[in-house]
Amino acid sequence: MPNTANTCHGMDSNVKTKPGCGMFFFRATVLVVALFAGSCSGGGKGKGADASTDQTMTLTVREQAGVARTKEVVANGIPVPRDLDIRDTASLKLTDSSGHEVPAQFEALSRWGGGKDGNNPVQWLFVAFPASVDAGGEAEYTLVDTAGSIEPEERVSVIDGAENVTVDTGPAVFVLPKHSPGIIGSVTAGDSDVAGGTGSMTLQVDSAPAMTALTPDNVIVERPGPMYGVVKIEGRFDHPPYADVDWRYVVRAMFKAGSPVVTLDVVFIFPGNKEGSGKWYVDTGEGGADEDELVTVHDLTWTIPHHLTGALGAFVSATGSQSLSGTLGSGESARIIQKGRNAMTEAPSFQADLGGESVTGSLADQAFLGVKGGNGLLALAIERMRYYEPQALEADGLSLKVKIVADRIPMGPFMGAFARIALGAFSPESGWTDVRGRVLSELENGLMAWPSAQDAARSGVFMELWDGHDDETGELYAEKLADVSDNTLAAFVGFKTYGFMTCGLPVRYWDPYYQEFGDTSLWNGYFRGGTFTDYHHAMSNPVRDFARTGDATLLRGLSFPAARRMLNTMIIQADTEGPAGAYAGWAPAGYGGYRTDPNSSHSYFENLFFYYYLTGDRRVLDVLAPGGDRLRKGYARNTDGSLVDSQSPALNSWRGSTDRVASQAAAIYWFLGHAGDDPGFLDDFRNQMDRAVDRYTAILTHNGTEYAFISEEDLEAAGGTHMNTGQAWMLGFYPLENVWRLRQEYGDVALGHAGVSVDRLFEAAARALIDYNAMNYPGDDSSPSGNGSVSGSWTTVEDVTWSGDRIGGSIVSVQAETDPSIAPEPRLWLTGKAALCAFLARAGDLSGDAGISSTASDLALYVLQTTVTTNMYWGKEAGLTWTRLHPAIARITGWEDFFP
């Protein structure tokens, strides 16, 4: 029997596997679209012994915002196929279409089959390089697996001193003080001092006096350049209004070589509640969440003094056709505000003011403010300000102000909020329209590197993915998938779900019949009474569509806002050693009100993981790693740090191994083991998969055929020879998806002391679904009995009795479970069948069984053709329908043709 102390991160990462199960081959064509992020080189310790020739990937930069870019730094993560065997990021270089080397910066964000700092092949690679491309045009670059030698003409220079961190981007210098508040101590454009001094950030909650940000607790250089730099600044506000719970701020200042713009990612956090207890959830009151347990933030303002000289000019923009320009006289001010609404049903509104002039409208889709003096020009913008009401930009003769909260927003306990700000310093000769275009394009439409559809599919990081080749089924799949994203983009505006504490995540059911939006007559109705989260990883589906289409609209409009809302608002922002520490890093959702139901099975993080790999935003690690460590210590880590043997139960009896909560925890371990600083999380993941077989699975025979049944109950603890399976759809969607992750990177490993291989488990579990779940539903008043067809009635939960051993025994009976206390929904809906598509397709290919493959293909086509997308939006139903359908569609549209 295998020793389950074997470690995932120490296993052979070069194991040869069946097609699609470990080694993915890659024809490299990379497509660059809009976004931002950054990184520094480092990582590997040497190239693999088999690498004898240079390998390349072609990057195509596509400009989508209609603004020409000159040497704008591209900075994001790209997937890397394992067979390219890139291990040392110092051995890479980038060339343009003429073959000339381009300065670039690289970082391994994760590696195949191990931690990011090991020597395994790179899986996700962070790239940063300057790209030039015409408005609406394209330009090509090539990544070559050969060490480069060029020094950048323009670079980000980061000097980490005792008093300050000084960042020189070329056209501007920014000083970030370590021992005084204000975030930015000075800004220099060319040789002119244009801003800085005694800046501040103030926060006013309920009727309490305003709080002021204190001197930072930490100022940390996260990425030192040379093409992209990131500095993290974190600290506290003074005079906390409730229970001495310090409100906190975290700011990441992001810089690009050659750019006079700094982007500030600002997060502010209430890491407690009014009473100072560990109660992270909220009781139900009239209108949803009990308002007495919430707080109202009335103002959050960042102020930076400016040093512009002479007569001042100003420019305030709301939309492309609505702007004001003129002089900024003594005592006058300029402002653009996206106003807060008094009810969710109200139309949005903005107002721009300069001197005595005003313009008004609905959504300020080009909100921008600039002030110009004799020595320079300063510019401000907030990312997607039109959707994050109430926010404002202001300026007068002394300072610039960013009102991250300009009126009022609701917040709950152990919760954060966020905004992304651009501050630019330009020469006084710069034109307003050009400056606005540059600031907004970098902030909201920054350039991003991405593979072609075929190369993204071959990379394997999205599991199996249709590559866009000519195929009728694939084209139907793409058409319907696009329908759901288009519907959702329109619905966010149509249902007016924008707002500082709402924008990003979808409701569970969009149909007003279900009343999932809360009381829309209230100013905070969506927040207090809505049922919002990322149900069944719904927002990860636009990422997969982006991987094929390269359309960054899907990221900017859907997936990234959802990821940032999940990261900062839904996840419990708690100290792991504090009173709510057991829930730190977890994301419960309430039904009928924000966190009004402490249901803990809503940590839907697949989209968040993609967001990290695509952007390199280390706040994801900051938030998830402490909670993940707390989770694993409560599951299977002894006090000395060793793992509990998989034959033994988890440390806490309530901690399962195969249910949805357990599966979501395992997914966190998998992510942190790859992307974080401790690859030992991969051992925790493997330990849970082993325990799932050793204690939760029965593998039984009938008439010479082997079947696998998986329970959510610890069968060893229960004893006997009887079990109920878990819900079939949930097993396919969650624990078996985790097992596939193991199969993809490590091959056909043997699980647990029982030594059950992944391929054996998949084949036996698939046979159980086909021979029992699809056949033995007894029928009811509205549904016929099961007949084995994909359109027939499938049982959700099976009642299983056996004789002999749990692994290797014989089936006595398998019957449909109809007791409503065990199976509230005894028959699978279409969405439940969709959740099984990926698992069955994989089982068919792994086993080589034509019957399993035929059922898998028929089921996927049935789901695809039957699903109506006319009024489908990303939410619970769409998440269940699509998230596990992609691999099945990829396989039935010629998977073996493009996965060698």
Secondary structure, DSSP 8 states (H G I E B T S, - for coil): ---TT--STTS-TT---STTSS------EEEEEE--------------TT--S--EEEEEEE--SS--EEEEEEEEEEE--GGG----GGG-EEEETTS-EE--EEEEEEETTB-TTSSS-EEEEEEEEEEEE-TT-EEEEEEESS------SS--EEEE-SSEEEEE-SSEEEEEESSSSSS--EEEETTEEEEESS-EEEEEETTS--EEB-S-SEEEEEEE-SSEEEEEEEEEBSS-SSTT---EEEEEEEEETT-SEEEEEEEEEE-S-TTSSS--S--EETTEE-GGG-EEEEEEEEEEEB---SS-EEEEESSSS-EEEEE--TT--EEEEE---SSTTS---EEEEETTEEEEES--TT-EEEEEETTEEEEEEETTGGGS-SEEEEE-SSEEEEEEESS-EEE-SSEEEEEEEEEEEE-TT--HHHHHHHHHHHHHS-EEEEE-HHHHHHH-TTSS-----S-HHHHHHHHHHHHHHHHHHHHHHHTT--STTTTTS-BS--SGGG--S--TTSTTHHHHH--BS-GGGGGGHHHHHHHHH--THHIIIIIHHHHHHIIIIIS----TTSTTGGGTT---B-SSSTT-S-B------HHHHHHHHHH--THHHHHHHHHHHHHHHHHTB-TTS-B--TTS--SSTT--SSSHHHHHHHHHHHHHHHHSS-TTHHHHHHHHHHHHHHHHEEEEEETTEEEEEE-SS-HHHH-SSEEE---HHHHHHTHHHHHHHHHHHH-S-EETTTTEEHHHHHHHHHHHIIIIITT-----SSS----SSTTS--BSSEEEEEES-TEEEEEEEEEE---TTT-SS-B--HHHHHTTHHHHHHHHHHHT-HHHHHHHHHHHHHHHHH---TT--TTHHHHHHHTTTHHHHHHHTTHHHH--
